[in-house]
Amino acid sequence: MTNQKPVLQTRKGALTKTKIPAEVMELLNQGTMASVNLTEWLAVDHLQLLGYVFKDQPHYLNKCRENVQNLAQNSIRNVTIEIGRTLLTESSKSRDLQLLPFLSQHASDSVRCWACYLIGLDQDLALQEKLKAIQPFAADEHFGVREIAWMALRTDLSNHLPEGISILSEWAKSKNENIRRFAVESIRPCGVWCKHINTLKEQPQLASVILEALKADPSPYVQLSVGNWLNDAGKTNSLWLTTLCDQWMEKSPGKATTQIIKKALRNLKH
């Protein structure tokens, strides 16, 4: 096992679930290793993982397993949300203040995803408090945790858009590209695997303070997110999009802005 660890840690990941090596699958389900691609992330057995994570805490383990097994649709996203919801409910009953730090520092990216919903579903937290708590997950080294982080706060941001944009405008100035990317991705008008934010579909200019700050961002990761945001907006506001892109090319005709605009206008080209 010791000699194989470096190989496992540097693997690229299988393209299909059936191609994932048994050793890798076992370590993922034990929570001792993080997934390296979407295939592995989707393949994790959260019921098994719960057994390892909460082997000494049966009140969490049993309730989470019960609620997950009662789900009508047990997609990975639904399972992750349900585990987060159950852990929030049970930890609130026992006033367990150590659960979130424990999950936040776990080696498993799937476990850290549970933690995101522990924050996102907490109705006792104001938006500002939720954003502060979710920031380490928005900056997480793992792609899956970063995606779940913005999904966990998507509803709150949609319901409190002016406040959210105000806070995220500061995130857009962060030195961390993952934080800057969260500022954009979390409020995409359409987004992926999430409800649309109709206000931004109708009035995309409301997010201008964030978009302007990132129009020449040096990170390809952020560029892609900004381009996708604009492409979303262009589906309902093509004139606004083309006008903005013209203005950006005049003010900031660099490589980064050009890449963003190319992505933004892809659905308007014939």
C-alpha positions in Angstrom: 0.0 0.0 0.0 2.8 2.4 0.9 4.5 2.0 -2.4 1.2 2.5 -4.3 0.2 5.7 -2.6 2.1 8.2 -4.8 0.7 6.5 -7.8 -2.8 6.7 -6.5 -2.4 10.4 -5.5 -1.1 11.4 -9.0 -3.7 9.4 -10.9 -5.8 11.1 -13.6 -9.0 9.2 -12.8 -11.0 6.7 -14.7 -13.4 7.7 -17.4 -16.2 5.4 -16.3 -17.2 4.0 -12.9 -16.4 0.4 -13.9 -12.8 1.4 -14.7 -12.1 2.8 -11.2 -9.6 0.5 -9.5 -11.1 -1.4 -6.5 -8.3 0.0 -4.3 -9.2 3.5 -5.3 -12.9 2.9 -4.7 -12.3 1.5 -1.3 -10.2 4.5 -0.2 -12.8 6.9 -1.6 -15.6 5.2 0.4 -13.5 5.1 3.5 -12.9 8.9 3.2 -9.2 8.6 3.3 -8.6 9.9 -0.2 -10.2 12.6 -2.4 -11.7 12.1 -5.8 -9.7 13.4 -8.8 -12.4 13.8 -11.4 -16.2 13.9 -11.8 -16.4 10.1 -12.4 -14.9 9.3 -9.1 -16.9 12.1 -7.3 -20.1 10.6 -8.6 -19.1 7.0 -7.8 -18.6 7.6 -4.0 -21.0 5.5 -1.9 -22.2 8.0 0.7 -23.8 5.4 2.8 -20.5 3.5 3.2 -18.7 6.8 3.7 -21.1 7.7 6.5 -20.2 4.5 8.2 -16.5 5.3 8.3 -16.9 9.0 9.2 -19.4 8.5 12.0 -18.5 5.0 13.3 -18.2 6.4 16.8 -21.2 8.7 16.5 -24.2 6.4 15.9 -26.8 9.2 16.4 -25.5 10.9 13.2 -24.9 7.7 11.3 -28.2 6.1 11.9 -30.3 9.2 11.2 -28.4 10.1 8.0 -28.7 6.6 6.7 -32.4 6.5 7.4 -33.1 9.8 5.7 -30.9 9.1 2.7 -32.6 5.7 2.2 -36.0 7.4 2.3 -35.1 9.8 -0.6 -37.4 9.5 -3.6 -34.5 10.4 -5.9 -31.0 9.5 -4.6 -28.8 11.5 -7.0 -25.4 12.4 -5.5 -26.6 16.0 -5.1 -29.8 15.0 -3.3 -27.9 12.7 -1.1 -25.3 15.4 -0.2 -28.1 17.9 0.6 -30.0 15.4 2.7 -26.9 14.5 4.7 -26.1 18.1 5.3 -29.7 18.8 6.3 -29.8 15.8 8.7 -26.4 16.7 10.3 -27.6 20.3 10.8 -30.8 19.1 12.5 -29.1 16.6 14.7 -26.2 18.8 15.7 -28.6 21.6 16.5 -30.4 19.3 18.9 -27.2 18.4 20.7 -25.6 21.8 20.3 -22.6 20.2 18.8 -20.3 23.0 17.9 -17.5 20.7 16.8 -19.2 19.0 13.9 -18.7 21.7 11.3 -14.9 22.1 12.1 -14.6 18.3 12.0 -16.3 18.0 8.6 -14.4 21.1 7.2 -11.0 19.5 7.8 -11.8 16.1 6.6 -9.6 14.4 3.9 -12.7 13.4 1.9 -14.0 16.0 -0.5 -17.4 14.4 -0.2 -17.5 15.1 3.5 -16.5 18.7 3.0 -19.4 18.9 0.6 -21.8 17.8 3.4 -20.3 20.7 5.4 -21.3 23.2 2.7 -25.0 22.3 3.2 -24.6 22.4 7.0 -24.0 26.1 6.4 -26.3 26.7 3.5 -29.4 25.2 5.1 -28.9 26.9 8.4 -31.9 29.3 8.7 -30.4 30.9 11.8 -27.6 32.4 9.8 -27.8 35.7 7.9 -26.4 35.8 4.3 -23.3 37.7 5.5 -22.6 35.0 8.1 -23.2 32.2 5.6 -20.8 33.8 3.1 -18.2 34.2 5.7 -18.6 30.6 6.7 -18.6 29.2 3.2 -15.5 31.1 2.0 -13.0 28.4 2.9 -15.0 26.0 0.9 -15.2 28.4 -2.0 -11.4 28.5 -1.9 -11.1 24.7 -1.5 -8.5 22.9 -3.5 -11.1 20.4 -4.7 -13.3 21.2 -7.7 -16.3 19.4 -6.2 -16.3 21.2 -3.0 -16.1 24.6 -4.8 -19.1 23.7 -6.9 -21.2 22.5 -3.9 -20.2 25.7 -2.0 -21.9 28.0 -4.5 -24.8 25.7 -4.9 -25.4 25.6 -1.1 -25.8 29.4 -1.1 -27.5 29.9 -4.4 -31.0 30.3 -3.0 -29.9 32.7 -0.3 -28.1 34.9 -2.8 -31.1 34.8 -5.2 -33.4 35.9 -2.3 -31.1 38.6 -1.1 -29.5 39.7 -4.4 -28.5 43.4 -3.6 -26.8 42.4 -0.4 -25.2 39.4 -2.0 -23.8 41.4 -4.9 -22.4 44.0 -2.5 -20.5 41.4 -0.6 -19.4 39.4 -3.6 -18.1 42.6 -5.2 -15.4 42.5 -2.5 -14.7 38.8 -3.2 -14.1 39.8 -6.9 -11.0 41.6 -5.7 -9.6 38.6 -3.8 -6.0 37.4 -4.6 -7.5 33.8 -4.7 -8.8 32.9 -8.1 -11.3 30.4 -6.6 -12.8 33.2 -4.4 -13.1 35.4 -7.5 -14.7 32.6 -9.5 -17.3 32.0 -6.7 -18.3 35.7 -6.9 -19.4 35.1 -10.5 -20.5 31.5 -10.6 -22.7 31.7 -7.6 -25.0 34.3 -9.3 -25.0 33.1 -12.9 -28.4 34.0 -14.4 -29.0 30.4 -15.6 -26.2 28.3 -14.2 -25.8 24.5 -14.1 -27.8 22.1 -11.9 -29.6 25.0 -10.3 -32.6 27.3 -10.5 -32.4 30.4 -12.7 -32.1 33.8 -11.1 -34.8 35.6 -13.1 -33.9 39.0 -11.8 -30.5 38.8 -13.4 -31.9 37.3 -16.6 -34.0 40.4 -16.9 -31.6 42.9 -15.4 -28.0 41.6 -15.8 -26.6 45.1 -15.3 -27.3 44.6 -11.6 -24.1 42.5 -11.4 -22.0 45.0 -13.3 -19.8 45.8 -10.3 -18.6 42.2 -10.2 -18.3 41.7 -13.9 -16.4 44.9 -14.5 -13.9 44.0 -11.8 -13.2 40.7 -13.6 -13.4 41.7 -17.3 -9.6 41.3 -17.7 -9.0 38.6 -15.0 -5.7 36.8 -15.6 -7.1 33.4 -14.5 -8.5 31.1 -17.2 -10.7 29.6 -14.5 -12.3 33.0 -13.8 -12.4 34.0 -17.5 -14.5 30.9 -18.2 -17.0 31.7 -15.4 -17.3 35.3 -16.5 -17.8 34.3 -20.1 -20.5 31.8 -19.1 -22.2 34.4 -17.0 -22.4 36.7 -19.9 -23.5 34.0 -22.2 -26.4 33.2 -19.8 -27.4 36.9 -19.8 -27.2 37.1 -23.6 -30.0 34.5 -24.0 -32.5 37.0 -22.8 -30.6 40.3 -23.3 -28.6 40.0 -26.5 -28.4 43.7 -27.0 -27.1 44.4 -23.5 -24.5 41.7 -24.0 -23.2 42.9 -27.4 -23.1 46.5 -26.2 -21.1 45.5 -23.1 -18.7 43.4 -25.1 -18.1 46.3 -27.5 -17.4 48.6 -24.5 -15.0 46.1 -23.0 -13.0 45.6 -26.2 -12.6 49.3 -26.5 -11.5 49.8 -22.9 -9.6 46.5 -22.3 -8.6 44.9 -25.6 -6.2 42.4 -24.0 -6.0 38.6 -24.3 -8.0 37.9 -21.1 -10.9 40.1 -22.2 -10.9 38.7 -25.7 -11.2 35.2 -24.3 -14.1 36.2 -22.1 -15.9 37.9 -24.9 -15.4 34.9 -27.2 -17.0 32.6 -24.7 -19.8 35.2 -24.0 -20.8 35.6 -27.6 -20.6 32.0 -28.7 -24.4 31.6 -29.0 -24.9 34.8 -31.0 -22.6 33.7 -33.8 -24.1 32.1 -36.9 
